[in-house]
Amino acid sequence: EVIGVNTAIISPTGGSIGIGFAVPSNTAVHVIEQLRKFGETRRGWLGVRIQTVTDSIAESLGMPEPKGALVASVTPDSPAAKAGFEAGDVILSFDGQEIETMRELPKVVARTRIGKTVTVEVMRNGERKSFEVTIGRLPEQKVAARDSGGEEPTAPESESEKVLGLSIAPLNEALRRQYQISNKVKGVVVTAVEPDSVAAEKNIKAGDVIVEVTRSEVSRPSDVVRQIESVRKSGRKSVLLLIDDGKGELRFVAVPVDGG
């Protein structure tokens, strides 16, 4: 009886020390069936970039518990985009299967037959919504590397703000050049991060661009401050920021509002 397929070993010196790793047989069977039928692997594709729903992210979204997969971005012209998915949606179920953690979603999507239409349930703005999605074929993925920010540029004092341990400024041509920020990226740029702040712990860096605060787009530092103050007044512990790395890679970050 085959229970796994060996894939790797631990080898500090180049020889075997008796510790290896294997892919479970139920995973390997799916790949073998595709190799026999097509001569290659064909994986289902939804077209979303996802991240873990942490305790702080769940709290900032008003969810009773952390579960599901948070959509950080939606690939243009993908099955998800055509179905109406948005960044900030939390995927709770896929084709009748509950999604408890982010890691579960890629597996079930990859195993779904290409061309099959499935029902996907998401949480959006506190409401549960359903979408019908026709699964596509996973294309080759290209990962863009992030450039380092370099020295801190200056921004007009009248336009800059400090909040949550972040110095923020409106995007202008000088800041775009300084941080190599794409012209397609919109929002408010982070120009400095206090070393011991909560924002620094959340890995927010100079050159990151705040695109949204609590699902609302921002274009000026005052927009960011106003949204954060609104969260404070509402009694929530964390504010949800949508961060762009300057190259179009998006991620959500929940930052405690008492962090500065």
PyMOL commands that set and color helices and strands:
alter all, ss='L'
color gray80, all
select helices_A, chain A and resi 25-38+55-61+79-83+104-110+173-179+198-201+221-234
alter helices_A, ss='H'
color red, helices_A
select strands_A, chain A and resi 4-9+20-24+44-45+48-52+69-74+90-94+97-98+117-124+127-134+136-137+161-163+166-170+188-193+209-213+216-217+238-244+250-256
alter strands_A, ss='S'
color yellow, strands_A
deselect
rebuild
show_as cartoon
